[in-house]
Every structure is written in structure tokens, then in C-alpha cells.
Amino acid sequence: MTLDGQSQEPLGLPRGSVRSLMSLGVVLAAGAIAGFLLVEDSSADLTKMVVGGWIAALGNVIGFYFGARTGG
């Protein structure tokens, strides 16, 4: 807080909230796109590539997260 009582955090939310909301939005948008493609035509090459890419990206993020936590 500053001297006038105003919070310096974005949108006046607790630290990390805006980042969390943006991350959640990206994940939900990716899920919506993948879900739409699966419902439209689950055997299409584009669907397989998009869903496979998101699974690979998620695996990389999880691996990096837990790998970075073990290094001290």
C-alpha cells in the first residue's frame, strides 16, 4: 500500500491473481478449441495435431515445473 491507502497491485487484487486469471483463461480457451475440434471431426488430421500438441505442451510445462522445483 502507498501512503494514500491505494494498493499498487493490478486491479487491486492480491498478488498473482491477475496472472492466475490470465493463465486460467488461456487453458480454458485451449480446452474450448480442442473440445470444438473433437466434437466437429475427431478423426481429422487438424484435430489430432492440435490435441496432440496441447498434450505435449502440457507435459513439457509439468516436467519443467517439477524439474525446476527439485534443483536447489
PDB file of N, CA, C, O and CB in Angstrom:
ATOM      1  N   MET A   1       0.836  -1.184   0.000  1.00  0.00           N
ATOM      2  CA  MET A   1       0.000   0.000   0.000  1.00  0.00           C
ATOM      3  C   MET A   1       0.879   1.245   0.000  1.00  0.00           C
ATOM      4  O   MET A   1       1.992   1.243   0.527  1.00  0.00           O
ATOM      5  CB  MET A   1      -0.950  -0.001   1.213  1.00  0.00           C
ATOM      6  N   THR A   2       0.365   2.280  -0.589  1.00  0.00           N
ATOM      7  CA  THR A   2       1.073   3.549  -0.590  1.00  0.00           C
ATOM      8  C   THR A   2       0.585   4.405   0.566  1.00  0.00           C
ATOM      9  O   THR A   2      -0.277   3.996   1.345  1.00  0.00           O
ATOM     10  CB  THR A   2       0.884   4.285  -1.931  1.00  0.00           C
ATOM     11  N   LEU A   3       1.146   5.584   0.661  1.00  0.00           N
ATOM     12  CA  LEU A   3       0.770   6.479   1.751  1.00  0.00           C
ATOM     13  C   LEU A   3      -0.690   6.915   1.688  1.00  0.00           C
ATOM     14  O   LEU A   3      -1.298   7.185   2.724  1.00  0.00           O
ATOM     15  CB  LEU A   3       1.656   7.694   1.739  1.00  0.00           C
ATOM     16  N   ASP A   4      -1.259   6.987   0.487  1.00  0.00           N
ATOM     17  CA  ASP A   4      -2.659   7.401   0.367  1.00  0.00           C
ATOM     18  C   ASP A   4      -3.634   6.237   0.487  1.00  0.00           C
ATOM     19  O   ASP A   4      -4.833   6.426   0.285  1.00  0.00           O
ATOM     20  CB  ASP A   4      -2.875   8.099  -0.952  1.00  0.00           C
ATOM     21  N   GLY A   5      -3.149   5.028   0.814  1.00  0.00           N
ATOM     22  CA  GLY A   5      -4.024   3.889   1.054  1.00  0.00           C
ATOM     23  C   GLY A   5      -4.391   3.103  -0.182  1.00  0.00           C
ATOM     24  O   GLY A   5      -5.185   2.165  -0.099  1.00  0.00           O
ATOM     25  N   GLN A   6      -3.830   3.461  -1.339  1.00  0.00           N
ATOM     26  CA  GLN A   6      -4.130   2.762  -2.579  1.00  0.00           C
ATOM     27  C   GLN A   6      -3.195   1.574  -2.756  1.00  0.00           C
ATOM     28  O   GLN A   6      -2.004   1.666  -2.457  1.00  0.00           O
ATOM     29  CB  GLN A   6      -4.020   3.714  -3.778  1.00  0.00           C
ATOM     30  N   SER A   7      -3.719   0.484  -3.231  1.00  0.00           N
ATOM     31  CA  SER A   7      -2.916  -0.707  -3.485  1.00  0.00           C
ATOM     32  C   SER A   7      -2.147  -0.544  -4.783  1.00  0.00           C
ATOM     33  O   SER A   7      -2.668   0.026  -5.742  1.00  0.00           O
ATOM     34  CB  SER A   7      -3.800  -1.966  -3.536  1.00  0.00           C
ATOM     35  N   GLN A   8      -0.916  -1.037  -4.830  1.00  0.00           N
ATOM     36  CA  GLN A   8      -0.100  -0.970  -6.033  1.00  0.00           C
ATOM     37  C   GLN A   8      -0.311  -2.184  -6.931  1.00  0.00           C
ATOM     38  O   GLN A   8       0.228  -2.230  -8.037  1.00  0.00           O
ATOM     39  CB  GLN A   8       1.363  -0.851  -5.662  1.00  0.00           C
ATOM     40  N   GLU A   9      -1.067  -3.143  -6.487  1.00  0.00           N
ATOM     41  CA  GLU A   9      -1.306  -4.346  -7.266  1.00  0.00           C
ATOM     42  C   GLU A   9      -2.301  -4.060  -8.390  1.00  0.00           C
ATOM     43  O   GLU A   9      -3.189  -3.222  -8.234  1.00  0.00           O
ATOM     44  CB  GLU A   9      -1.822  -5.480  -6.363  1.00  0.00           C
ATOM     45  N   PRO A  10      -2.151  -4.767  -9.546  1.00  0.00           N
ATOM     46  CA  PRO A  10      -3.076  -4.560 -10.661  1.00  0.00           C
ATOM     47  C   PRO A  10      -4.518  -4.887 -10.270  1.00  0.00           C
ATOM     48  O   PRO A  10      -4.787  -5.910  -9.639  1.00  0.00           O
ATOM     49  CB  PRO A  10      -2.657  -5.413 -11.856  1.00  0.00           C
ATOM     50  N   LEU A  11      -5.413  -4.028 -10.645  1.00  0.00           N
ATOM     51  CA  LEU A  11      -6.849  -4.167 -10.399  1.00  0.00           C
ATOM     52  C   LEU A  11      -7.189  -4.253  -8.911  1.00  0.00           C
ATOM     53  O   LEU A  11      -8.319  -4.589  -8.555  1.00  0.00           O
ATOM     54  CB  LEU A  11      -7.373  -5.395 -11.109  1.00  0.00           C
ATOM     55  N   GLY A  12      -6.231  -3.957  -8.047  1.00  0.00           N
ATOM     56  CA  GLY A  12      -6.473  -4.005  -6.611  1.00  0.00           C
ATOM     57  C   GLY A  12      -6.654  -5.413  -6.064  1.00  0.00           C
ATOM     58  O   GLY A  12      -7.157  -5.590  -4.955  1.00  0.00           O
ATOM     59  N   LEU A  13      -6.245  -6.416  -6.836  1.00  0.00           N
ATOM     60  CA  LEU A  13      -6.387  -7.818  -6.426  1.00  0.00           C
ATOM     61  C   LEU A  13      -5.116  -8.278  -5.721  1.00  0.00           C
ATOM     62  O   LEU A  13      -4.066  -7.653  -5.873  1.00  0.00           O
ATOM     63  CB  LEU A  13      -6.691  -8.727  -7.650  1.00  0.00           C
ATOM     64  N   PRO A  14      -5.196  -9.358  -4.958  1.00  0.00           N
ATOM     65  CA  PRO A  14      -3.994  -9.884  -4.303  1.00  0.00           C
ATOM     66  C   PRO A  14      -2.910 -10.254  -5.317  1.00  0.00           C
ATOM     67  O   PRO A  14      -3.208 -10.542  -6.477  1.00  0.00           O
ATOM     68  CB  PRO A  14      -4.350 -11.106  -3.457  1.00  0.00           C
ATOM     69  N   ARG A  15      -1.678 -10.245  -4.882  1.00  0.00           N
ATOM     70  CA  ARG A  15      -0.526 -10.528  -5.730  1.00  0.00           C
ATOM     71  C   ARG A  15      -0.684 -11.897  -6.412  1.00  0.00           C
ATOM     72  O   ARG A  15      -0.972 -12.896  -5.753  1.00  0.00           O
ATOM     73  CB  ARG A  15       0.779 -10.485  -4.898  1.00  0.00           C
ATOM     74  N   GLY A  16      -0.493 -11.929  -7.733  1.00  0.00           N
ATOM     75  CA  GLY A  16      -0.577 -13.162  -8.503  1.00  0.00           C
ATOM     76  C   GLY A  16      -1.962 -13.477  -9.048  1.00  0.00           C
ATOM     77  O   GLY A  16      -2.113 -14.405  -9.842  1.00  0.00           O
ATOM     78  N   SER A  17      -2.970 -12.724  -8.636  1.00  0.00           N
ATOM     79  CA  SER A  17      -4.341 -13.023  -9.080  1.00  0.00           C
ATOM     80  C   SER A  17      -4.537 -12.774 -10.568  1.00  0.00           C
ATOM     81  O   SER A  17      -5.179 -13.571 -11.251  1.00  0.00           O
ATOM     82  CB  SER A  17      -5.338 -12.189  -8.295  1.00  0.00           C
ATOM     83  N   VAL A  18      -3.988 -11.676 -11.074  1.00  0.00           N
ATOM     84  CA  VAL A  18      -4.159 -11.356 -12.492  1.00  0.00           C
ATOM     85  C   VAL A  18      -3.449 -12.407 -13.344  1.00  0.00           C
ATOM     86  O   VAL A  18      -3.987 -12.851 -14.358  1.00  0.00           O
ATOM     87  CB  VAL A  18      -3.613  -9.934 -12.810  1.00  0.00           C
ATOM     88  N   ARG A  19      -2.263 -12.799 -12.942  1.00  0.00           N
ATOM     89  CA  ARG A  19      -1.521 -13.848 -13.659  1.00  0.00           C
ATOM     90  C   ARG A  19      -2.299 -15.153 -13.647  1.00  0.00           C
ATOM     91  O   ARG A  19      -2.365 -15.852 -14.658  1.00  0.00           O
ATOM     92  CB  ARG A  19      -0.126 -14.058 -13.033  1.00  0.00           C
ATOM     93  N   SER A  20      -2.885 -15.479 -12.511  1.00  0.00           N
ATOM     94  CA  SER A  20      -3.667 -16.712 -12.418  1.00  0.00           C
ATOM     95  C   SER A  20      -4.899 -16.662 -13.312  1.00  0.00           C
ATOM     96  O   SER A  20      -5.224 -17.647 -13.975  1.00  0.00           O
ATOM     97  CB  SER A  20      -4.084 -16.965 -10.974  1.00  0.00           C
ATOM     98  N   LEU A  21      -5.581 -15.531 -13.335  1.00  0.00           N
ATOM     99  CA  LEU A  21      -6.769 -15.392 -14.182  1.00  0.00           C
ATOM    100  C   LEU A  21      -6.405 -15.483 -15.662  1.00  0.00           C
ATOM    101  O   LEU A  21      -7.137 -16.087 -16.446  1.00  0.00           O
ATOM    102  CB  LEU A  21      -7.476 -14.060 -13.896  1.00  0.00           C
ATOM    103  N   MET A  22      -5.279 -14.886 -16.046  1.00  0.00           N
ATOM    104  CA  MET A  22      -4.844 -14.968 -17.441  1.00  0.00           C
ATOM    105  C   MET A  22      -4.479 -16.404 -17.811  1.00  0.00           C
ATOM    106  O   MET A  22      -4.824 -16.868 -18.898  1.00  0.00           O
ATOM    107  CB  MET A  22      -3.644 -14.035 -17.688  1.00  0.00           C
ATOM    108  N   SER A  23      -3.794 -17.105 -16.929  1.00  0.00           N
ATOM    109  CA  SER A  23      -3.434 -18.500 -17.188  1.00  0.00           C
ATOM    110  C   SER A  23      -4.675 -19.371 -17.309  1.00  0.00           C
ATOM    111  O   SER A  23      -4.767 -20.223 -18.193  1.00  0.00           O
ATOM    112  CB  SER A  23      -2.525 -19.034 -16.078  1.00  0.00           C
ATOM    113  N   LEU A  24      -5.624 -19.149 -16.414  1.00  0.00           N
ATOM    114  CA  LEU A  24      -6.876 -19.902 -16.467  1.00  0.00           C
ATOM    115  C   LEU A  24      -7.618 -19.628 -17.768  1.00  0.00           C
ATOM    116  O   LEU A  24      -8.189 -20.543 -18.360  1.00  0.00           O
ATOM    117  CB  LEU A  24      -7.766 -19.552 -15.267  1.00  0.00           C
ATOM    118  N   GLY A  25      -7.614 -18.384 -18.215  1.00  0.00           N
ATOM    119  CA  GLY A  25      -8.261 -18.034 -19.477  1.00  0.00           C
ATOM    120  C   GLY A  25      -7.630 -18.728 -20.671  1.00  0.00           C
ATOM    121  O   GLY A  25      -8.334 -19.193 -21.568  1.00  0.00           O
ATOM    122  N   VAL A  26      -6.299 -18.799 -20.686  1.00  0.00           N
ATOM    123  CA  VAL A  26      -5.598 -19.473 -21.784  1.00  0.00           C
ATOM    124  C   VAL A  26      -5.925 -20.960 -21.787  1.00  0.00           C
ATOM    125  O   VAL A  26      -6.183 -21.537 -22.843  1.00  0.00           O
ATOM    126  CB  VAL A  26      -4.073 -19.263 -21.670  1.00  0.00           C
ATOM    127  N   VAL A  27      -5.915 -21.582 -20.613  1.00  0.00           N
ATOM    128  CA  VAL A  27      -6.212 -23.009 -20.518  1.00  0.00           C
ATOM    129  C   VAL A  27      -7.655 -23.287 -20.943  1.00  0.00           C
ATOM    130  O   VAL A  27      -7.912 -24.251 -21.664  1.00  0.00           O
ATOM    131  CB  VAL A  27      -5.968 -23.517 -19.083  1.00  0.00           C
ATOM    132  N   LEU A  28      -8.588 -22.458 -20.504  1.00  0.00           N
ATOM    133  CA  LEU A  28      -9.994 -22.647 -20.886  1.00  0.00           C
ATOM    134  C   LEU A  28     -10.200 -22.446 -22.389  1.00  0.00           C
ATOM    135  O   LEU A  28     -10.963 -23.183 -23.013  1.00  0.00           O
ATOM    136  CB  LEU A  28     -10.892 -21.677 -20.103  1.00  0.00           C
ATOM    137  N   ALA A  29      -9.528 -21.458 -22.968  1.00  0.00           N
ATOM    138  CA  ALA A  29      -9.644 -21.227 -24.410  1.00  0.00           C
ATOM    139  C   ALA A  29      -9.076 -22.413 -25.185  1.00  0.00           C
ATOM    140  O   ALA A  29      -9.673 -22.854 -26.167  1.00  0.00           O
ATOM    141  CB  ALA A  29      -8.915 -19.925 -24.813  1.00  0.00           C
ATOM    142  N   ALA A  30      -7.926 -22.933 -24.750  1.00  0.00           N
ATOM    143  CA  ALA A  30      -7.333 -24.090 -25.416  1.00  0.00           C
ATOM    144  C   ALA A  30      -8.251 -25.303 -25.298  1.00  0.00           C
ATOM    145  O   ALA A  30      -8.414 -26.057 -26.258  1.00  0.00           O
ATOM    146  CB  ALA A  30      -5.949 -24.407 -24.820  1.00  0.00           C
ATOM    147  N   GLY A  31      -8.847 -25.492 -24.128  1.00  0.00           N
ATOM    148  CA  GLY A  31      -9.780 -26.596 -23.936  1.00  0.00           C
ATOM    149  C   GLY A  31     -11.016 -26.453 -24.803  1.00  0.00           C
ATOM    150  O   GLY A  31     -11.523 -27.437 -25.341  1.00  0.00           O
ATOM    151  N   ALA A  32     -11.501 -25.224 -24.938  1.00  0.00           N
ATOM    152  CA  ALA A  32     -12.676 -24.991 -25.782  1.00  0.00           C
ATOM    153  C   ALA A  32     -12.367 -25.285 -27.250  1.00  0.00           C
ATOM    154  O   ALA A  32     -13.176 -25.892 -27.952  1.00  0.00           O
ATOM    155  CB  ALA A  32     -13.165 -23.543 -25.627  1.00  0.00           C
ATOM    156  N   ILE A  33     -11.196 -24.850 -27.705  1.00  0.00           N
ATOM    157  CA  ILE A  33     -10.810 -25.115 -29.100  1.00  0.00           C
ATOM    158  C   ILE A  33     -10.660 -26.611 -29.334  1.00  0.00           C
ATOM    159  O   ILE A  33     -11.161 -27.144 -30.324  1.00  0.00           O
ATOM    160  CB  ILE A  33      -9.492 -24.389 -29.453  1.00  0.00           C
ATOM    161  N   ALA A  34      -9.968 -27.289 -28.417  1.00  0.00           N
ATOM    162  CA  ALA A  34      -9.777 -28.734 -28.560  1.00  0.00           C
ATOM    163  C   ALA A  34     -11.118 -29.462 -28.493  1.00  0.00           C
ATOM    164  O   ALA A  34     -11.355 -30.389 -29.268  1.00  0.00           O
ATOM    165  CB  ALA A  34      -8.825 -29.264 -27.468  1.00  0.00           C
ATOM    166  N   GLY A  35     -11.986 -29.060 -27.588  1.00  0.00           N
ATOM    167  CA  GLY A  35     -13.303 -29.681 -27.480  1.00  0.00           C
ATOM    168  C   GLY A  35     -14.128 -29.487 -28.735  1.00  0.00           C
ATOM    169  O   GLY A  35     -14.793 -30.412 -29.202  1.00  0.00           O
ATOM    170  N   PHE A  36     -14.082 -28.272 -29.284  1.00  0.00           N
ATOM    171  CA  PHE A  36     -14.812 -27.993 -30.517  1.00  0.00           C
ATOM    172  C   PHE A  36     -14.312 -28.869 -31.656  1.00  0.00           C
ATOM    173  O   PHE A  36     -15.103 -29.436 -32.410  1.00  0.00           O
ATOM    174  CB  PHE A  36     -14.683 -26.517 -30.894  1.00  0.00           C
ATOM    175  N   LEU A  37     -12.983 -28.977 -31.775  1.00  0.00           N
ATOM    176  CA  LEU A  37     -12.425 -29.794 -32.848  1.00  0.00           C
ATOM    177  C   LEU A  37     -12.773 -31.273 -32.669  1.00  0.00           C
ATOM    178  O   LEU A  37     -13.035 -31.972 -33.649  1.00  0.00           O
ATOM    179  CB  LEU A  37     -10.909 -29.618 -32.907  1.00  0.00           C
ATOM    180  N   LEU A  38     -12.777 -31.749 -31.428  1.00  0.00           N
ATOM    181  CA  LEU A  38     -13.123 -33.148 -31.176  1.00  0.00           C
ATOM    182  C   LEU A  38     -14.582 -33.440 -31.500  1.00  0.00           C
ATOM    183  O   LEU A  38     -14.904 -34.512 -32.013  1.00  0.00           O
ATOM    184  CB  LEU A  38     -12.838 -33.504 -29.727  1.00  0.00           C
ATOM    185  N   VAL A  39     -15.461 -32.495 -31.205  1.00  0.00           N
ATOM    186  CA  VAL A  39     -16.888 -32.685 -31.481  1.00  0.00           C
ATOM    187  C   VAL A  39     -17.155 -32.608 -32.984  1.00  0.00           C
ATOM    188  O   VAL A  39     -17.950 -33.382 -33.519  1.00  0.00           O
ATOM    189  CB  VAL A  39     -17.733 -31.627 -30.732  1.00  0.00           C
ATOM    190  N   GLU A  40     -16.489 -31.674 -33.660  1.00  0.00           N
ATOM    191  CA  GLU A  40     -16.713 -31.499 -35.100  1.00  0.00           C
ATOM    192  C   GLU A  40     -16.278 -32.719 -35.902  1.00  0.00           C
ATOM    193  O   GLU A  40     -17.070 -33.298 -36.646  1.00  0.00           O
ATOM    194  CB  GLU A  40     -15.970 -30.269 -35.599  1.00  0.00           C
ATOM    195  N   ASP A  41     -15.012 -33.107 -35.746  1.00  0.00           N
ATOM    196  CA  ASP A  41     -14.490 -34.229 -36.524  1.00  0.00           C
ATOM    197  C   ASP A  41     -13.282 -34.788 -35.783  1.00  0.00           C
ATOM    198  O   ASP A  41     -12.162 -34.303 -35.942  1.00  0.00           O
ATOM    199  CB  ASP A  41     -14.109 -33.790 -37.987  1.00  0.00           C
ATOM    200  N   SER A  42     -13.523 -35.807 -34.975  1.00  0.00           N
ATOM    201  CA  SER A  42     -12.458 -36.329 -34.117  1.00  0.00           C
ATOM    202  C   SER A  42     -11.386 -37.098 -34.881  1.00  0.00           C
ATOM    203  O   SER A  42     -10.324 -37.377 -34.324  1.00  0.00           O
ATOM    204  CB  SER A  42     -13.051 -37.219 -33.064  1.00  0.00           C
ATOM    205  N   SER A  43     -11.632 -37.445 -36.130  1.00  0.00           N
ATOM    206  CA  SER A  43     -10.637 -38.204 -36.891  1.00  0.00           C
ATOM    207  C   SER A  43      -9.827 -37.321 -37.842  1.00  0.00           C
ATOM    208  O   SER A  43      -8.968 -37.831 -38.561  1.00  0.00           O
ATOM    209  CB  SER A  43     -11.321 -39.305 -37.680  1.00  0.00           C
ATOM    210  N   ALA A  44     -10.078 -36.020 -37.861  1.00  0.00           N
ATOM    211  CA  ALA A  44      -9.365 -35.122 -38.768  1.00  0.00           C
ATOM    212  C   ALA A  44      -7.912 -34.951 -38.330  1.00  0.00           C
ATOM    213  O   ALA A  44      -7.593 -35.024 -37.143  1.00  0.00           O
ATOM    214  CB  ALA A  44     -10.064 -33.753 -38.831  1.00  0.00           C
ATOM    215  N   ASP A  45      -7.047 -34.725 -39.303  1.00  0.00           N
ATOM    216  CA  ASP A  45      -5.627 -34.530 -39.007  1.00  0.00           C
ATOM    217  C   ASP A  45      -5.400 -33.277 -38.164  1.00  0.00           C
ATOM    218  O   ASP A  45      -4.555 -33.278 -37.270  1.00  0.00           O
ATOM    219  CB  ASP A  45      -4.822 -34.439 -40.306  1.00  0.00           C
ATOM    220  N   LEU A  46      -6.148 -32.208 -38.442  1.00  0.00           N
ATOM    221  CA  LEU A  46      -6.006 -30.975 -37.665  1.00  0.00           C
ATOM    222  C   LEU A  46      -6.344 -31.219 -36.200  1.00  0.00           C
ATOM    223  O   LEU A  46      -5.644 -30.727 -35.315  1.00  0.00           O
ATOM    224  CB  LEU A  46      -6.906 -29.869 -38.237  1.00  0.00           C
ATOM    225  N   THR A  47      -7.386 -31.957 -35.939  1.00  0.00           N
ATOM    226  CA  THR A  47      -7.787 -32.263 -34.565  1.00  0.00           C
ATOM    227  C   THR A  47      -6.693 -33.045 -33.855  1.00  0.00           C
ATOM    228  O   THR A  47      -6.340 -32.729 -32.719  1.00  0.00           O
ATOM    229  CB  THR A  47      -9.105 -33.057 -34.547  1.00  0.00           C
ATOM    230  N   LYS A  48      -6.161 -34.049 -34.508  1.00  0.00           N
ATOM    231  CA  LYS A  48      -5.102 -34.856 -33.904  1.00  0.00           C
ATOM    232  C   LYS A  48      -3.867 -34.013 -33.615  1.00  0.00           C
ATOM    233  O   LYS A  48      -3.223 -34.180 -32.579  1.00  0.00           O
ATOM    234  CB  LYS A  48      -4.735 -36.027 -34.819  1.00  0.00           C
ATOM    235  N   MET A  49      -3.538 -33.101 -34.537  1.00  0.00           N
ATOM    236  CA  MET A  49      -2.362 -32.268 -34.357  1.00  0.00           C
ATOM    237  C   MET A  49      -2.555 -31.270 -33.210  1.00  0.00           C
ATOM    238  O   MET A  49      -1.651 -31.080 -32.396  1.00  0.00           O
ATOM    239  CB  MET A  49      -2.042 -31.528 -35.653  1.00  0.00           C
ATOM    240  N   VAL A  50      -3.709 -30.642 -33.144  1.00  0.00           N
ATOM    241  CA  VAL A  50      -3.969 -29.650 -32.097  1.00  0.00           C
ATOM    242  C   VAL A  50      -4.028 -30.315 -30.728  1.00  0.00           C
ATOM    243  O   VAL A  50      -3.371 -29.860 -29.791  1.00  0.00           O
ATOM    244  CB  VAL A  50      -5.282 -28.897 -32.377  1.00  0.00           C
ATOM    245  N   VAL A  51      -4.798 -31.374 -30.602  1.00  0.00           N
ATOM    246  CA  VAL A  51      -4.927 -32.051 -29.313  1.00  0.00           C
ATOM    247  C   VAL A  51      -3.583 -32.666 -28.892  1.00  0.00           C
ATOM    248  O   VAL A  51      -3.197 -32.579 -27.727  1.00  0.00           O
ATOM    249  CB  VAL A  51      -6.024 -33.144 -29.384  1.00  0.00           C
ATOM    250  N   GLY A  52      -2.885 -33.278 -29.830  1.00  0.00           N
ATOM    251  CA  GLY A  52      -1.575 -33.832 -29.522  1.00  0.00           C
ATOM    252  C   GLY A  52      -0.577 -32.763 -29.114  1.00  0.00           C
ATOM    253  O   GLY A  52       0.233 -32.973 -28.211  1.00  0.00           O
ATOM    254  N   GLY A  53      -0.634 -31.623 -29.777  1.00  0.00           N
ATOM    255  CA  GLY A  53       0.254 -30.509 -29.433  1.00  0.00           C
ATOM    256  C   GLY A  53      -0.011 -29.977 -28.039  1.00  0.00           C
ATOM    257  O   GLY A  53       0.923 -29.681 -27.294  1.00  0.00           O
ATOM    258  N   TRP A  54      -1.289 -29.854 -27.682  1.00  0.00           N
ATOM    259  CA  TRP A  54      -1.623 -29.370 -26.336  1.00  0.00           C
ATOM    260  C   TRP A  54      -1.210 -30.368 -25.268  1.00  0.00           C
ATOM    261  O   TRP A  54      -0.765 -29.973 -24.191  1.00  0.00           O
ATOM    262  CB  TRP A  54      -3.120 -29.086 -26.227  1.00  0.00           C
ATOM    263  N   ILE A  55      -1.351 -31.652 -25.552  1.00  0.00           N
ATOM    264  CA  ILE A  55      -0.917 -32.671 -24.580  1.00  0.00           C
ATOM    265  C   ILE A  55       0.603 -32.619 -24.418  1.00  0.00           C
ATOM    266  O   ILE A  55       1.111 -32.714 -23.300  1.00  0.00           O
ATOM    267  CB  ILE A  55      -1.366 -34.097 -25.030  1.00  0.00           C
ATOM    268  N   ALA A  56       1.327 -32.469 -25.520  1.00  0.00           N
ATOM    269  CA  ALA A  56       2.785 -32.371 -25.448  1.00  0.00           C
ATOM    270  C   ALA A  56       3.218 -31.116 -24.688  1.00  0.00           C
ATOM    271  O   ALA A  56       4.134 -31.169 -23.867  1.00  0.00           O
ATOM    272  CB  ALA A  56       3.389 -32.366 -26.860  1.00  0.00           C
ATOM    273  N   ALA A  57       2.559 -29.990 -24.964  1.00  0.00           N
ATOM    274  CA  ALA A  57       2.897 -28.746 -24.273  1.00  0.00           C
ATOM    275  C   ALA A  57       2.619 -28.857 -22.779  1.00  0.00           C
ATOM    276  O   ALA A  57       3.410 -28.390 -21.959  1.00  0.00           O
ATOM    277  CB  ALA A  57       2.113 -27.573 -24.869  1.00  0.00           C
ATOM    278  N   LEU A  58       1.507 -29.468 -22.429  1.00  0.00           N
ATOM    279  CA  LEU A  58       1.182 -29.651 -21.013  1.00  0.00           C
ATOM    280  C   LEU A  58       2.214 -30.542 -20.338  1.00  0.00           C
ATOM    281  O   LEU A  58       2.621 -30.268 -19.209  1.00  0.00           O
ATOM    282  CB  LEU A  58      -0.223 -30.253 -20.853  1.00  0.00           C
ATOM    283  N   GLY A  59       2.639 -31.594 -21.007  1.00  0.00           N
ATOM    284  CA  GLY A  59       3.679 -32.458 -20.460  1.00  0.00           C
ATOM    285  C   GLY A  59       4.986 -31.713 -20.252  1.00  0.00           C
ATOM    286  O   GLY A  59       5.665 -31.921 -19.246  1.00  0.00           O
ATOM    287  N   ASN A  60       5.347 -30.843 -21.198  1.00  0.00           N
ATOM    288  CA  ASN A  60       6.562 -30.035 -21.047  1.00  0.00           C
ATOM    289  C   ASN A  60       6.463 -29.077 -19.873  1.00  0.00           C
ATOM    290  O   ASN A  60       7.419 -28.925 -19.113  1.00  0.00           O
ATOM    291  CB  ASN A  60       6.838 -29.254 -22.319  1.00  0.00           C
ATOM    292  N   VAL A  61       5.321 -28.434 -19.720  1.00  0.00           N
ATOM    293  CA  VAL A  61       5.136 -27.491 -18.616  1.00  0.00           C
ATOM    294  C   VAL A  61       5.219 -28.218 -17.277  1.00  0.00           C
ATOM    295  O   VAL A  61       5.884 -27.746 -16.356  1.00  0.00           O
ATOM    296  CB  VAL A  61       3.784 -26.760 -18.745  1.00  0.00           C
ATOM    297  N   ILE A  62       4.555 -29.349 -17.166  1.00  0.00           N
ATOM    298  CA  ILE A  62       4.586 -30.112 -15.912  1.00  0.00           C
ATOM    299  C   ILE A  62       6.004 -30.601 -15.624  1.00  0.00           C
ATOM    300  O   ILE A  62       6.471 -30.521 -14.488  1.00  0.00           O
ATOM    301  CB  ILE A  62       3.608 -31.312 -15.977  1.00  0.00           C
ATOM    302  N   GLY A  63       6.685 -31.102 -16.644  1.00  0.00           N
ATOM    303  CA  GLY A  63       8.056 -31.564 -16.453  1.00  0.00           C
ATOM    304  C   GLY A  63       8.990 -30.447 -16.030  1.00  0.00           C
ATOM    305  O   GLY A  63       9.820 -30.634 -15.139  1.00  0.00           O
ATOM    306  N   PHE A  64       8.865 -29.286 -16.659  1.00  0.00           N
ATOM    307  CA  PHE A  64       9.708 -28.150 -16.295  1.00  0.00           C
ATOM    308  C   PHE A  64       9.411 -27.677 -14.883  1.00  0.00           C
ATOM    309  O   PHE A  64      10.328 -27.361 -14.124  1.00  0.00           O
ATOM    310  CB  PHE A  64       9.513 -27.003 -17.281  1.00  0.00           C
ATOM    311  N   TYR A  65       8.146 -27.627 -14.530  1.00  0.00           N
ATOM    312  CA  TYR A  65       7.751 -27.160 -13.193  1.00  0.00           C
ATOM    313  C   TYR A  65       8.353 -28.043 -12.108  1.00  0.00           C
ATOM    314  O   TYR A  65       8.982 -27.546 -11.175  1.00  0.00           O
ATOM    315  CB  TYR A  65       6.219 -27.136 -13.059  1.00  0.00           C
ATOM    316  N   PHE A  66       8.159 -29.348 -12.231  1.00  0.00           N
ATOM    317  CA  PHE A  66       8.676 -30.237 -11.198  1.00  0.00           C
ATOM    318  C   PHE A  66      10.192 -30.376 -11.284  1.00  0.00           C
ATOM    319  O   PHE A  66      10.844 -30.597 -10.263  1.00  0.00           O
ATOM    320  CB  PHE A  66       8.022 -31.606 -11.309  1.00  0.00           C
ATOM    321  N   GLY A  67      10.763 -30.252 -12.472  1.00  0.00           N
ATOM    322  CA  GLY A  67      12.223 -30.286 -12.607  1.00  0.00           C
ATOM    323  C   GLY A  67      12.875 -29.069 -11.966  1.00  0.00           C
ATOM    324  O   GLY A  67      13.923 -29.185 -11.331  1.00  0.00           O
ATOM    325  N   ALA A  68      12.261 -27.909 -12.127  1.00  0.00           N
ATOM    326  CA  ALA A  68      12.807 -26.689 -11.543  1.00  0.00           C
ATOM    327  C   ALA A  68      12.675 -26.681 -10.024  1.00  0.00           C
ATOM    328  O   ALA A  68      13.494 -26.079  -9.329  1.00  0.00           O
ATOM    329  CB  ALA A  68      12.110 -25.472 -12.128  1.00  0.00           C
ATOM    330  N   ARG A  69      11.664 -27.337  -9.519  1.00  0.00           N
ATOM    331  CA  ARG A  69      11.467 -27.374  -8.057  1.00  0.00           C
ATOM    332  C   ARG A  69      12.484 -28.251  -7.358  1.00  0.00           C
ATOM    333  O   ARG A  69      12.810 -28.010  -6.196  1.00  0.00           O
ATOM    334  CB  ARG A  69      10.073 -27.867  -7.727  1.00  0.00           C
ATOM    335  N   THR A  70      12.996 -29.275  -8.050  1.00  0.00           N
ATOM    336  CA  THR A  70      13.942 -30.184  -7.394  1.00  0.00           C
ATOM    337  C   THR A  70      15.336 -29.582  -7.303  1.00  0.00           C
ATOM    338  O   THR A  70      16.093 -29.918  -6.393  1.00  0.00           O
ATOM    339  CB  THR A  70      14.004 -31.510  -8.141  1.00  0.00           C
ATOM    340  N   GLY A  71      15.688 -28.696  -8.231  1.00  0.00           N
ATOM    341  CA  GLY A  71      17.013 -28.066  -8.179  1.00  0.00           C
ATOM    342  C   GLY A  71      17.053 -27.026  -7.080  1.00  0.00           C
ATOM    343  O   GLY A  71      16.174 -26.166  -7.008  1.00  0.00           O
ATOM    344  N   GLY A  72      18.037 -27.090  -6.241  1.00  0.00           N
ATOM    345  CA  GLY A  72      18.060 -26.183  -5.102  1.00  0.00           C
ATOM    346  C   GLY A  72      19.082 -25.159  -5.243  1.00  0.00           C
ATOM    347  O   GLY A  72      19.233 -24.311  -4.363  1.00  0.00           O
TER     348      GLY A  72
END
